Amino acid sequence: MTKYKCDICGYVYDPEIGDSDNGIEAGTSFENLPDDWVCPICATSKEDFSKE
């Protein structure tokens, strides 16, 4: 699965891990994240992430 990196703070979303602190289960691809999901570090939107 492809990882995505926040262009603002450098946080890497790894779909194999998910984002359990925000209710995102492991195995959730970046494309399937809710539209209102934000970076757990800097709270920027999905548009500010780049494919790693």
mmCIF entry with sequence, helices, sheets and N, C-alpha, C, O atoms, coordinates in Angstrom:
data_MODEL
# 
_entry.id   MODEL 
# 
_entity.id                         1 
_entity.type                       polymer 
_entity.pdbx_number_of_molecules   1 
# 
_entity_poly.entity_id                      1 
_entity_poly.type                           'polypeptide(L)' 
_entity_poly.nstd_linkage                   no 
_entity_poly.nstd_monomer                   no 
_entity_poly.pdbx_seq_one_letter_code       MTKYKCDICGYVYDPEIGDSDNGIEAGTSFENLPDDWVCPICATSKEDFSKE 
_entity_poly.pdbx_seq_one_letter_code_can   MTKYKCDICGYVYDPEIGDSDNGIEAGTSFENLPDDWVCPICATSKEDFSKE 
_entity_poly.pdbx_strand_id                 A 
# 
loop_
_entity_poly_seq.entity_id 
_entity_poly_seq.num 
_entity_poly_seq.mon_id 
_entity_poly_seq.hetero 
1 1  MET n 
1 2  THR n 
1 3  LYS n 
1 4  TYR n 
1 5  LYS n 
1 6  CYS n 
1 7  ASP n 
1 8  ILE n 
1 9  CYS n 
1 10 GLY n 
1 11 TYR n 
1 12 VAL n 
1 13 TYR n 
1 14 ASP n 
1 15 PRO n 
1 16 GLU n 
1 17 ILE n 
1 18 GLY n 
1 19 ASP n 
1 20 SER n 
1 21 ASP n 
1 22 ASN n 
1 23 GLY n 
1 24 ILE n 
1 25 GLU n 
1 26 ALA n 
1 27 GLY n 
1 28 THR n 
1 29 SER n 
1 30 PHE n 
1 31 GLU n 
1 32 ASN n 
1 33 LEU n 
1 34 PRO n 
1 35 ASP n 
1 36 ASP n 
1 37 TRP n 
1 38 VAL n 
1 39 CYS n 
1 40 PRO n 
1 41 ILE n 
1 42 CYS n 
1 43 ALA n 
1 44 THR n 
1 45 SER n 
1 46 LYS n 
1 47 GLU n 
1 48 ASP n 
1 49 PHE n 
1 50 SER n 
1 51 LYS n 
1 52 GLU n 
# 
_struct_asym.id          A 
_struct_asym.entity_id   1 
# 
loop_
_struct_conf.conf_type_id 
_struct_conf.id 
_struct_conf.pdbx_PDB_helix_id 
_struct_conf.beg_label_comp_id 
_struct_conf.beg_label_asym_id 
_struct_conf.beg_label_seq_id 
_struct_conf.pdbx_beg_PDB_ins_code 
_struct_conf.end_label_comp_id 
_struct_conf.end_label_asym_id 
_struct_conf.end_label_seq_id 
_struct_conf.pdbx_end_PDB_ins_code 
_struct_conf.beg_auth_comp_id 
_struct_conf.beg_auth_asym_id 
_struct_conf.beg_auth_seq_id 
_struct_conf.end_auth_comp_id 
_struct_conf.end_auth_asym_id 
_struct_conf.end_auth_seq_id 
_struct_conf.pdbx_PDB_helix_class 
_struct_conf.details 
_struct_conf.pdbx_PDB_helix_length 
HELX_P HELX_P1 AA1 SER A 20 ? ASN A 22 ? SER A 20 ASN A 22 5 ? 3 
HELX_P HELX_P2 AA2 PHE A 30 ? ASN A 32 ? PHE A 30 ASN A 32 5 ? 3 
HELX_P HELX_P3 AA3 LYS A 46 ? ASP A 48 ? LYS A 46 ASP A 48 5 ? 3 
# 
_struct_conf_type.id          HELX_P 
_struct_conf_type.criteria    ? 
_struct_conf_type.reference   ? 
# 
_struct_sheet.id               AA1 
_struct_sheet.type             ? 
_struct_sheet.number_strands   3 
_struct_sheet.details          ? 
# 
loop_
_struct_sheet_order.sheet_id 
_struct_sheet_order.range_id_1 
_struct_sheet_order.range_id_2 
_struct_sheet_order.offset 
_struct_sheet_order.sense 
AA1 1 2 ? anti-parallel 
AA1 2 3 ? anti-parallel 
# 
loop_
_struct_sheet_range.sheet_id 
_struct_sheet_range.id 
_struct_sheet_range.beg_label_comp_id 
_struct_sheet_range.beg_label_asym_id 
_struct_sheet_range.beg_label_seq_id 
_struct_sheet_range.pdbx_beg_PDB_ins_code 
_struct_sheet_range.end_label_comp_id 
_struct_sheet_range.end_label_asym_id 
_struct_sheet_range.end_label_seq_id 
_struct_sheet_range.pdbx_end_PDB_ins_code 
_struct_sheet_range.beg_auth_comp_id 
_struct_sheet_range.beg_auth_asym_id 
_struct_sheet_range.beg_auth_seq_id 
_struct_sheet_range.end_auth_comp_id 
_struct_sheet_range.end_auth_asym_id 
_struct_sheet_range.end_auth_seq_id 
AA1 1 VAL A 12 ? TYR A 13 ? VAL A 12 TYR A 13 
AA1 2 TYR A 4  ? CYS A 6  ? TYR A 4  CYS A 6  
AA1 3 PHE A 49 ? LYS A 51 ? PHE A 49 LYS A 51 
# 
loop_
_atom_site.group_PDB 
_atom_site.id 
_atom_site.type_symbol 
_atom_site.label_atom_id 
_atom_site.label_alt_id 
_atom_site.label_comp_id 
_atom_site.label_asym_id 
_atom_site.label_entity_id 
_atom_site.label_seq_id 
_atom_site.pdbx_PDB_ins_code 
_atom_site.Cartn_x 
_atom_site.Cartn_y 
_atom_site.Cartn_z 
_atom_site.occupancy 
_atom_site.B_iso_or_equiv 
_atom_site.pdbx_formal_charge 
_atom_site.auth_seq_id 
_atom_site.auth_comp_id 
_atom_site.auth_asym_id 
_atom_site.auth_atom_id 
_atom_site.pdbx_PDB_model_num 
ATOM 1   N N  . MET A 1 1  ? 0.843   -1.190 0.000  1.00 0.00 ? 1  MET A N  1 
ATOM 2   C CA . MET A 1 1  ? 0.000   0.000  0.000  1.00 0.00 ? 1  MET A CA 1 
ATOM 3   C C  . MET A 1 1  ? 0.887   1.253  0.000  1.00 0.00 ? 1  MET A C  1 
ATOM 4   O O  . MET A 1 1  ? 1.957   1.279  0.608  1.00 0.00 ? 1  MET A O  1 
ATOM 5   N N  . THR A 1 2  ? 0.418   2.266  -0.686 1.00 0.00 ? 2  THR A N  1 
ATOM 6   C CA . THR A 1 2  ? 1.177   3.500  -0.830 1.00 0.00 ? 2  THR A CA 1 
ATOM 7   C C  . THR A 1 2  ? 1.055   4.384  0.401  1.00 0.00 ? 2  THR A C  1 
ATOM 8   O O  . THR A 1 2  ? -0.034  4.558  0.948  1.00 0.00 ? 2  THR A O  1 
ATOM 9   N N  . LYS A 1 3  ? 2.183   4.941  0.832  1.00 0.00 ? 3  LYS A N  1 
ATOM 10  C CA . LYS A 1 3  ? 2.207   5.877  1.943  1.00 0.00 ? 3  LYS A CA 1 
ATOM 11  C C  . LYS A 1 3  ? 2.106   7.295  1.392  1.00 0.00 ? 3  LYS A C  1 
ATOM 12  O O  . LYS A 1 3  ? 2.518   7.568  0.265  1.00 0.00 ? 3  LYS A O  1 
ATOM 13  N N  . TYR A 1 4  ? 1.552   8.191  2.204  1.00 0.00 ? 4  TYR A N  1 
ATOM 14  C CA . TYR A 1 4  ? 1.433   9.596  1.831  1.00 0.00 ? 4  TYR A CA 1 
ATOM 15  C C  . TYR A 1 4  ? 2.049   10.453 2.917  1.00 0.00 ? 4  TYR A C  1 
ATOM 16  O O  . TYR A 1 4  ? 1.875   10.186 4.105  1.00 0.00 ? 4  TYR A O  1 
ATOM 17  N N  . LYS A 1 5  ? 2.774   11.489 2.504  1.00 0.00 ? 5  LYS A N  1 
ATOM 18  C CA . LYS A 1 5  ? 3.479   12.360 3.438  1.00 0.00 ? 5  LYS A CA 1 
ATOM 19  C C  . LYS A 1 5  ? 2.865   13.759 3.433  1.00 0.00 ? 5  LYS A C  1 
ATOM 20  O O  . LYS A 1 5  ? 2.574   14.318 2.376  1.00 0.00 ? 5  LYS A O  1 
ATOM 21  N N  . CYS A 1 6  ? 2.676   14.308 4.621  1.00 0.00 ? 6  CYS A N  1 
ATOM 22  C CA . CYS A 1 6  ? 2.160   15.668 4.760  1.00 0.00 ? 6  CYS A CA 1 
ATOM 23  C C  . CYS A 1 6  ? 3.232   16.649 4.294  1.00 0.00 ? 6  CYS A C  1 
ATOM 24  O O  . CYS A 1 6  ? 4.369   16.613 4.763  1.00 0.00 ? 6  CYS A O  1 
ATOM 25  N N  . ASP A 1 7  ? 2.851   17.529 3.362  1.00 0.00 ? 7  ASP A N  1 
ATOM 26  C CA . ASP A 1 7  ? 3.791   18.521 2.829  1.00 0.00 ? 7  ASP A CA 1 
ATOM 27  C C  . ASP A 1 7  ? 4.107   19.610 3.851  1.00 0.00 ? 7  ASP A C  1 
ATOM 28  O O  . ASP A 1 7  ? 5.103   20.320 3.712  1.00 0.00 ? 7  ASP A O  1 
ATOM 29  N N  . ILE A 1 8  ? 3.270   19.744 4.873  1.00 0.00 ? 8  ILE A N  1 
ATOM 30  C CA . ILE A 1 8  ? 3.441   20.800 5.870  1.00 0.00 ? 8  ILE A CA 1 
ATOM 31  C C  . ILE A 1 8  ? 4.377   20.366 7.004  1.00 0.00 ? 8  ILE A C  1 
ATOM 32  O O  . ILE A 1 8  ? 5.343   21.063 7.312  1.00 0.00 ? 8  ILE A O  1 
ATOM 33  N N  . CYS A 1 9  ? 4.090   19.210 7.628  1.00 0.00 ? 9  CYS A N  1 
ATOM 34  C CA . CYS A 1 9  ? 4.846   18.816 8.823  1.00 0.00 ? 9  CYS A CA 1 
ATOM 35  C C  . CYS A 1 9  ? 5.683   17.548 8.667  1.00 0.00 ? 9  CYS A C  1 
ATOM 36  O O  . CYS A 1 9  ? 6.518   17.250 9.521  1.00 0.00 ? 9  CYS A O  1 
ATOM 37  N N  . GLY A 1 10 ? 5.467   16.797 7.581  1.00 0.00 ? 10 GLY A N  1 
ATOM 38  C CA . GLY A 1 10 ? 6.262   15.599 7.357  1.00 0.00 ? 10 GLY A CA 1 
ATOM 39  C C  . GLY A 1 10 ? 5.660   14.312 7.896  1.00 0.00 ? 10 GLY A C  1 
ATOM 40  O O  . GLY A 1 10 ? 6.264   13.250 7.748  1.00 0.00 ? 10 GLY A O  1 
ATOM 41  N N  . TYR A 1 11 ? 4.467   14.377 8.529  1.00 0.00 ? 11 TYR A N  1 
ATOM 42  C CA . TYR A 1 11 ? 3.793   13.169 9.010  1.00 0.00 ? 11 TYR A CA 1 
ATOM 43  C C  . TYR A 1 11 ? 3.551   12.228 7.836  1.00 0.00 ? 11 TYR A C  1 
ATOM 44  O O  . TYR A 1 11 ? 3.159   12.670 6.756  1.00 0.00 ? 11 TYR A O  1 
ATOM 45  N N  . VAL A 1 12 ? 3.780   10.941 8.042  1.00 0.00 ? 12 VAL A N  1 
ATOM 46  C CA . VAL A 1 12 ? 3.551   9.957  6.990  1.00 0.00 ? 12 VAL A CA 1 
ATOM 47  C C  . VAL A 1 12 ? 2.347   9.099  7.368  1.00 0.00 ? 12 VAL A C  1 
ATOM 48  O O  . VAL A 1 12 ? 2.336   8.448  8.413  1.00 0.00 ? 12 VAL A O  1 
ATOM 49  N N  . TYR A 1 13 ? 1.327   9.108  6.497  1.00 0.00 ? 13 TYR A N  1 
ATOM 50  C CA . TYR A 1 13 ? 0.184   8.218  6.685  1.00 0.00 ? 13 TYR A CA 1 
ATOM 51  C C  . TYR A 1 13 ? 0.536   6.883  6.060  1.00 0.00 ? 13 TYR A C  1 
ATOM 52  O O  . TYR A 1 13 ? 0.782   6.787  4.857  1.00 0.00 ? 13 TYR A O  1 
ATOM 53  N N  . ASP A 1 14 ? 0.557   5.847  6.899  1.00 0.00 ? 14 ASP A N  1 
ATOM 54  C CA . ASP A 1 14 ? 0.853   4.485  6.450  1.00 0.00 ? 14 ASP A CA 1 
ATOM 55  C C  . ASP A 1 14 ? -0.439  3.683  6.539  1.00 0.00 ? 14 ASP A C  1 
ATOM 56  O O  . ASP A 1 14 ? -0.927  3.425  7.639  1.00 0.00 ? 14 ASP A O  1 
ATOM 57  N N  . PRO A 1 15 ? -1.000  3.286  5.398  1.00 0.00 ? 15 PRO A N  1 
ATOM 58  C CA . PRO A 1 15 ? -2.269  2.574  5.411  1.00 0.00 ? 15 PRO A CA 1 
ATOM 59  C C  . PRO A 1 15 ? -2.210  1.240  6.163  1.00 0.00 ? 15 PRO A C  1 
ATOM 60  O O  . PRO A 1 15 ? -3.237  0.758  6.642  1.00 0.00 ? 15 PRO A O  1 
ATOM 61  N N  . GLU A 1 16 ? -1.048  0.653  6.269  1.00 0.00 ? 16 GLU A N  1 
ATOM 62  C CA . GLU A 1 16 ? -0.930  -0.600 7.010  1.00 0.00 ? 16 GLU A CA 1 
ATOM 63  C C  . GLU A 1 16 ? -1.115  -0.382 8.506  1.00 0.00 ? 16 GLU A C  1 
ATOM 64  O O  . GLU A 1 16 ? -1.451  -1.315 9.235  1.00 0.00 ? 16 GLU A O  1 
ATOM 65  N N  . ILE A 1 17 ? -0.898  0.846  8.962  1.00 0.00 ? 17 ILE A N  1 
ATOM 66  C CA . ILE A 1 17 ? -1.051  1.184  10.383 1.00 0.00 ? 17 ILE A CA 1 
ATOM 67  C C  . ILE A 1 17 ? -2.381  1.890  10.627 1.00 0.00 ? 17 ILE A C  1 
ATOM 68  O O  . ILE A 1 17 ? -3.020  1.677  11.657 1.00 0.00 ? 17 ILE A O  1 
ATOM 69  N N  . GLY A 1 18 ? -2.799  2.732  9.679  1.00 0.00 ? 18 GLY A N  1 
ATOM 70  C CA . GLY A 1 18 ? -4.016  3.522  9.852  1.00 0.00 ? 18 GLY A CA 1 
ATOM 71  C C  . GLY A 1 18 ? -3.767  4.701  10.779 1.00 0.00 ? 18 GLY A C  1 
ATOM 72  O O  . GLY A 1 18 ? -2.636  5.169  10.909 1.00 0.00 ? 18 GLY A O  1 
ATOM 73  N N  . ASP A 1 19 ? -4.820  5.177  11.418 1.00 0.00 ? 19 ASP A N  1 
ATOM 74  C CA . ASP A 1 19 ? -4.741  6.309  12.347 1.00 0.00 ? 19 ASP A CA 1 
ATOM 75  C C  . ASP A 1 19 ? -5.745  6.025  13.464 1.00 0.00 ? 19 ASP A C  1 
ATOM 76  O O  . ASP A 1 19 ? -6.817  6.627  13.522 1.00 0.00 ? 19 ASP A O  1 
ATOM 77  N N  . SER A 1 20 ? -5.379  5.103  14.341 1.00 0.00 ? 20 SER A N  1 
ATOM 78  C CA . SER A 1 20 ? -6.306  4.631  15.373 1.00 0.00 ? 20 SER A CA 1 
ATOM 79  C C  . SER A 1 20 ? -6.765  5.746  16.309 1.00 0.00 ? 20 SER A C  1 
ATOM 80  O O  . SER A 1 20 ? -7.872  5.682  16.844 1.00 0.00 ? 20 SER A O  1 
ATOM 81  N N  . ASP A 1 21 ? -5.935  6.762  16.512 1.00 0.00 ? 21 ASP A N  1 
ATOM 82  C CA . ASP A 1 21 ? -6.324  7.881  17.380 1.00 0.00 ? 21 ASP A CA 1 
ATOM 83  C C  . ASP A 1 21 ? -7.524  8.646  16.815 1.00 0.00 ? 21 ASP A C  1 
ATOM 84  O O  . ASP A 1 21 ? -8.249  9.316  17.550 1.00 0.00 ? 21 ASP A O  1 
ATOM 85  N N  . ASN A 1 22 ? -7.719  8.536  15.511 1.00 0.00 ? 22 ASN A N  1 
ATOM 86  C CA . ASN A 1 22 ? -8.823  9.249  14.854 1.00 0.00 ? 22 ASN A CA 1 
ATOM 87  C C  . ASN A 1 22 ? -9.833  8.296  14.214 1.00 0.00 ? 22 ASN A C  1 
ATOM 88  O O  . ASN A 1 22 ? -10.588 8.690  13.326 1.00 0.00 ? 22 ASN A O  1 
ATOM 89  N N  . GLY A 1 23 ? -9.842  7.042  14.670 1.00 0.00 ? 23 GLY A N  1 
ATOM 90  C CA . GLY A 1 23 ? -10.843 6.077  14.229 1.00 0.00 ? 23 GLY A CA 1 
ATOM 91  C C  . GLY A 1 23 ? -10.617 5.464  12.867 1.00 0.00 ? 23 GLY A C  1 
ATOM 92  O O  . GLY A 1 23 ? -11.543 4.899  12.285 1.00 0.00 ? 23 GLY A O  1 
ATOM 93  N N  . ILE A 1 24 ? -9.394  5.561  12.339 1.00 0.00 ? 24 ILE A N  1 
ATOM 94  C CA . ILE A 1 24 ? -9.085  4.989  11.027 1.00 0.00 ? 24 ILE A CA 1 
ATOM 95  C C  . ILE A 1 24 ? -8.393  3.640  11.242 1.00 0.00 ? 24 ILE A C  1 
ATOM 96  O O  . ILE A 1 24 ? -7.299  3.573  11.801 1.00 0.00 ? 24 ILE A O  1 
ATOM 97  N N  . GLU A 1 25 ? -9.040  2.582  10.795 1.00 0.00 ? 25 GLU A N  1 
ATOM 98  C CA . GLU A 1 25 ? -8.521  1.237  10.999 1.00 0.00 ? 25 GLU A CA 1 
ATOM 99  C C  . GLU A 1 25 ? -7.321  0.953  10.101 1.00 0.00 ? 25 GLU A C  1 
ATOM 100 O O  . GLU A 1 25 ? -7.184  1.522  9.017  1.00 0.00 ? 25 GLU A O  1 
ATOM 101 N N  . ALA A 1 26 ? -6.455  0.057  10.579 1.00 0.00 ? 26 ALA A N  1 
ATOM 102 C CA . ALA A 1 26 ? -5.332  -0.422 9.765  1.00 0.00 ? 26 ALA A CA 1 
ATOM 103 C C  . ALA A 1 26 ? -5.897  -1.031 8.488  1.00 0.00 ? 26 ALA A C  1 
ATOM 104 O O  . ALA A 1 26 ? -6.936  -1.690 8.514  1.00 0.00 ? 26 ALA A O  1 
ATOM 105 N N  . GLY A 1 27 ? -5.215  -0.809 7.380  1.00 0.00 ? 27 GLY A N  1 
ATOM 106 C CA . GLY A 1 27 ? -5.656  -1.331 6.091  1.00 0.00 ? 27 GLY A CA 1 
ATOM 107 C C  . GLY A 1 27 ? -6.489  -0.342 5.289  1.00 0.00 ? 27 GLY A C  1 
ATOM 108 O O  . GLY A 1 27 ? -6.918  -0.656 4.179  1.00 0.00 ? 27 GLY A O  1 
ATOM 109 N N  . THR A 1 28 ? -6.727  0.861  5.839  1.00 0.00 ? 28 THR A N  1 
ATOM 110 C CA . THR A 1 28 ? -7.499  1.883  5.132  1.00 0.00 ? 28 THR A CA 1 
ATOM 111 C C  . THR A 1 28 ? -6.584  2.664  4.207  1.00 0.00 ? 28 THR A C  1 
ATOM 112 O O  . THR A 1 28 ? -5.664  3.342  4.666  1.00 0.00 ? 28 THR A O  1 
ATOM 113 N N  . SER A 1 29 ? -6.831  2.574  2.903  1.00 0.00 ? 29 SER A N  1 
ATOM 114 C CA . SER A 1 29 ? -5.989  3.299  1.950  1.00 0.00 ? 29 SER A CA 1 
ATOM 115 C C  . SER A 1 29 ? -6.232  4.797  2.084  1.00 0.00 ? 29 SER A C  1 
ATOM 116 O O  . SER A 1 29 ? -7.280  5.225  2.568  1.00 0.00 ? 29 SER A O  1 
ATOM 117 N N  . PHE A 1 30 ? -5.256  5.586  1.652  1.00 0.00 ? 30 PHE A N  1 
ATOM 118 C CA . PHE A 1 30 ? -5.363  7.045  1.719  1.00 0.00 ? 30 PHE A CA 1 
ATOM 119 C C  . PHE A 1 30 ? -6.593  7.518  0.951  1.00 0.00 ? 30 PHE A C  1 
ATOM 120 O O  . PHE A 1 30 ? -7.294  8.430  1.390  1.00 0.00 ? 30 PHE A O  1 
ATOM 121 N N  . GLU A 1 31 ? -6.849  6.899  -0.185 1.00 0.00 ? 31 GLU A N  1 
ATOM 122 C CA . GLU A 1 31 ? -7.983  7.279  -1.017 1.00 0.00 ? 31 GLU A CA 1 
ATOM 123 C C  . GLU A 1 31 ? -9.315  7.050  -0.310 1.00 0.00 ? 31 GLU A C  1 
ATOM 124 O O  . GLU A 1 31 ? -10.302 7.718  -0.618 1.00 0.00 ? 31 GLU A O  1 
ATOM 125 N N  . ASN A 1 32 ? -9.351  6.113  0.633  1.00 0.00 ? 32 ASN A N  1 
ATOM 126 C CA . ASN A 1 32 ? -10.591 5.785  1.336  1.00 0.00 ? 32 ASN A CA 1 
ATOM 127 C C  . ASN A 1 32 ? -10.746 6.512  2.669  1.00 0.00 ? 32 ASN A C  1 
ATOM 128 O O  . ASN A 1 32 ? -11.706 6.265  3.399  1.00 0.00 ? 32 ASN A O  1 
ATOM 129 N N  . LEU A 1 33 ? -9.813  7.402  2.992  1.00 0.00 ? 33 LEU A N  1 
ATOM 130 C CA . LEU A 1 33 ? -9.973  8.208  4.201  1.00 0.00 ? 33 LEU A CA 1 
ATOM 131 C C  . LEU A 1 33 ? -11.159 9.149  4.011  1.00 0.00 ? 33 LEU A C  1 
ATOM 132 O O  . LEU A 1 33 ? -11.410 9.599  2.893  1.00 0.00 ? 33 LEU A O  1 
ATOM 133 N N  . PRO A 1 34 ? -11.891 9.454  5.080  1.00 0.00 ? 34 PRO A N  1 
ATOM 134 C CA . PRO A 1 34 ? -13.004 10.407 4.946  1.00 0.00 ? 34 PRO A CA 1 
ATOM 135 C C  . PRO A 1 34 ? -12.516 11.752 4.419  1.00 0.00 ? 34 PRO A C  1 
ATOM 136 O O  . PRO A 1 34 ? -11.377 12.147 4.667  1.00 0.00 ? 34 PRO A O  1 
ATOM 137 N N  . ASP A 1 35 ? -13.374 12.447 3.697  1.00 0.00 ? 35 ASP A N  1 
ATOM 138 C CA . ASP A 1 35 ? -13.002 13.752 3.124  1.00 0.00 ? 35 ASP A CA 1 
ATOM 139 C C  . ASP A 1 35 ? -12.618 14.765 4.193  1.00 0.00 ? 35 ASP A C  1 
ATOM 140 O O  . ASP A 1 35 ? -11.839 15.682 3.934  1.00 0.00 ? 35 ASP A O  1 
ATOM 141 N N  . ASP A 1 36 ? -13.166 14.597 5.397  1.00 0.00 ? 36 ASP A N  1 
ATOM 142 C CA . ASP A 1 36 ? -12.872 15.563 6.459  1.00 0.00 ? 36 ASP A CA 1 
ATOM 143 C C  . ASP A 1 36 ? -11.706 15.134 7.354  1.00 0.00 ? 36 ASP A C  1 
ATOM 144 O O  . ASP A 1 36 ? -11.428 15.785 8.362  1.00 0.00 ? 36 ASP A O  1 
ATOM 145 N N  . TRP A 1 37 ? -11.022 14.040 6.990  1.00 0.00 ? 37 TRP A N  1 
ATOM 146 C CA . TRP A 1 37 ? -9.848  13.605 7.752  1.00 0.00 ? 37 TRP A CA 1 
ATOM 147 C C  . TRP A 1 37 ? -8.752  14.651 7.604  1.00 0.00 ? 37 TRP A C  1 
ATOM 148 O O  . TRP A 1 37 ? -8.555  15.197 6.519  1.00 0.00 ? 37 TRP A O  1 
ATOM 149 N N  . VAL A 1 38 ? -8.031  14.935 8.699  1.00 0.00 ? 38 VAL A N  1 
ATOM 150 C CA . VAL A 1 38 ? -6.922  15.889 8.663  1.00 0.00 ? 38 VAL A CA 1 
ATOM 151 C C  . VAL A 1 38 ? -5.683  15.253 9.267  1.00 0.00 ? 38 VAL A C  1 
ATOM 152 O O  . VAL A 1 38 ? -5.774  14.265 9.995  1.00 0.00 ? 38 VAL A O  1 
ATOM 153 N N  . CYS A 1 39 ? -4.545  15.815 8.967  1.00 0.00 ? 39 CYS A N  1 
ATOM 154 C CA . CYS A 1 39 ? -3.281  15.355 9.520  1.00 0.00 ? 39 CYS A CA 1 
ATOM 155 C C  . CYS A 1 39 ? -3.365  15.371 11.050 1.00 0.00 ? 39 CYS A C  1 
ATOM 156 O O  . CYS A 1 39 ? -3.739  16.390 11.631 1.00 0.00 ? 39 CYS A O  1 
ATOM 157 N N  . PRO A 1 40 ? -3.023  14.262 11.708 1.00 0.00 ? 40 PRO A N  1 
ATOM 158 C CA . PRO A 1 40 ? -3.105  14.223 13.165 1.00 0.00 ? 40 PRO A CA 1 
ATOM 159 C C  . PRO A 1 40 ? -2.062  15.093 13.870 1.00 0.00 ? 40 PRO A C  1 
ATOM 160 O O  . PRO A 1 40 ? -2.169  15.325 15.075 1.00 0.00 ? 40 PRO A O  1 
ATOM 161 N N  . ILE A 1 41 ? -1.069  15.571 13.147 1.00 0.00 ? 41 ILE A N  1 
ATOM 162 C CA . ILE A 1 41 ? -0.027  16.413 13.738 1.00 0.00 ? 41 ILE A CA 1 
ATOM 163 C C  . ILE A 1 41 ? -0.339  17.902 13.559 1.00 0.00 ? 41 ILE A C  1 
ATOM 164 O O  . ILE A 1 41 ? -0.328  18.660 14.529 1.00 0.00 ? 41 ILE A O  1 
ATOM 165 N N  . CYS A 1 42 ? -0.618  18.320 12.321 1.00 0.00 ? 42 CYS A N  1 
ATOM 166 C CA . CYS A 1 42 ? -0.781  19.755 12.060 1.00 0.00 ? 42 CYS A CA 1 
ATOM 167 C C  . CYS A 1 42 ? -2.181  20.148 11.594 1.00 0.00 ? 42 CYS A C  1 
ATOM 168 O O  . CYS A 1 42 ? -2.443  21.325 11.349 1.00 0.00 ? 42 CYS A O  1 
ATOM 169 N N  . ALA A 1 43 ? -3.072  19.186 11.473 1.00 0.00 ? 43 ALA A N  1 
ATOM 170 C CA . ALA A 1 43 ? -4.481  19.411 11.125 1.00 0.00 ? 43 ALA A CA 1 
ATOM 171 C C  . ALA A 1 43 ? -4.704  19.989 9.731  1.00 0.00 ? 43 ALA A C  1 
ATOM 172 O O  . ALA A 1 43 ? -5.719  20.643 9.492  1.00 0.00 ? 43 ALA A O  1 
ATOM 173 N N  . THR A 1 44 ? -3.780  19.760 8.814  1.00 0.00 ? 44 THR A N  1 
ATOM 174 C CA . THR A 1 44 ? -3.992  20.191 7.436  1.00 0.00 ? 44 THR A CA 1 
ATOM 175 C C  . THR A 1 44 ? -4.829  19.138 6.707  1.00 0.00 ? 44 THR A C  1 
ATOM 176 O O  . THR A 1 44 ? -4.913  17.993 7.153  1.00 0.00 ? 44 THR A O  1 
ATOM 177 N N  . SER A 1 45 ? -5.437  19.516 5.608  1.00 0.00 ? 45 SER A N  1 
ATOM 178 C CA . SER A 1 45 ? -6.332  18.621 4.880  1.00 0.00 ? 45 SER A CA 1 
ATOM 179 C C  . SER A 1 45 ? -5.568  17.633 3.997  1.00 0.00 ? 45 SER A C  1 
ATOM 180 O O  . SER A 1 45 ? -4.357  17.743 3.810  1.00 0.00 ? 45 SER A O  1 
ATOM 181 N N  . LYS A 1 46 ? -6.317  16.663 3.461  1.00 0.00 ? 46 LYS A N  1 
ATOM 182 C CA . LYS A 1 46 ? -5.729  15.628 2.605  1.00 0.00 ? 46 LYS A CA 1 
ATOM 183 C C  . LYS A 1 46 ? -5.051  16.218 1.369  1.00 0.00 ? 46 LYS A C  1 
ATOM 184 O O  . LYS A 1 46 ? -4.134  15.606 0.821  1.00 0.00 ? 46 LYS A O  1 
ATOM 185 N N  . GLU A 1 47 ? -5.486  17.385 0.929  1.00 0.00 ? 47 GLU A N  1 
ATOM 186 C CA . GLU A 1 47 ? -4.913  17.997 -0.277 1.00 0.00 ? 47 GLU A CA 1 
ATOM 187 C C  . GLU A 1 47 ? -3.447  18.351 -0.103 1.00 0.00 ? 47 GLU A C  1 
ATOM 188 O O  . GLU A 1 47 ? -2.729  18.532 -1.086 1.00 0.00 ? 47 GLU A O  1 
ATOM 189 N N  . ASP A 1 48 ? -2.992  18.451 1.157  1.00 0.00 ? 48 ASP A N  1 
ATOM 190 C CA . ASP A 1 48 ? -1.597  18.820 1.430  1.00 0.00 ? 48 ASP A CA 1 
ATOM 191 C C  . ASP A 1 48 ? -0.709  17.598 1.652  1.00 0.00 ? 48 ASP A C  1 
ATOM 192 O O  . ASP A 1 48 ? 0.344   17.703 2.281  1.00 0.00 ? 48 ASP A O  1 
ATOM 193 N N  . PHE A 1 49 ? -1.126  16.438 1.139  1.00 0.00 ? 49 PHE A N  1 
ATOM 194 C CA . PHE A 1 49 ? -0.329  15.223 1.230  1.00 0.00 ? 49 PHE A CA 1 
ATOM 195 C C  . PHE A 1 49 ? 0.145   14.829 -0.166 1.00 0.00 ? 49 PHE A C  1 
ATOM 196 O O  . PHE A 1 49 ? -0.557  15.028 -1.158 1.00 0.00 ? 49 PHE A O  1 
ATOM 197 N N  . SER A 1 50 ? 1.353   14.266 -0.220 1.00 0.00 ? 50 SER A N  1 
ATOM 198 C CA . SER A 1 50 ? 1.928   13.799 -1.480 1.00 0.00 ? 50 SER A CA 1 
ATOM 199 C C  . SER A 1 50 ? 2.273   12.321 -1.360 1.00 0.00 ? 50 SER A C  1 
ATOM 200 O O  . SER A 1 50 ? 2.673   11.844 -0.298 1.00 0.00 ? 50 SER A O  1 
ATOM 201 N N  . LYS A 1 51 ? 2.112   11.608 -2.469 1.00 0.00 ? 51 LYS A N  1 
ATOM 202 C CA . LYS A 1 51 ? 2.451   10.199 -2.511 1.00 0.00 ? 51 LYS A CA 1 
ATOM 203 C C  . LYS A 1 51 ? 3.943   10.034 -2.247 1.00 0.00 ? 51 LYS A C  1 
ATOM 204 O O  . LYS A 1 51 ? 4.767   10.762 -2.802 1.00 0.00 ? 51 LYS A O  1 
ATOM 205 N N  . GLU A 1 52 ? 4.279   9.078  -1.402 1.00 0.00 ? 52 GLU A N  1 
ATOM 206 C CA . GLU A 1 52 ? 5.688   8.873  -1.080 1.00 0.00 ? 52 GLU A CA 1 
ATOM 207 C C  . GLU A 1 52 ? 6.307   7.833  -1.988 1.00 0.00 ? 52 GLU A C  1 
ATOM 208 O O  . GLU A 1 52 ? 7.493   7.530  -1.862 1.00 0.00 ? 52 GLU A O  1 
# 
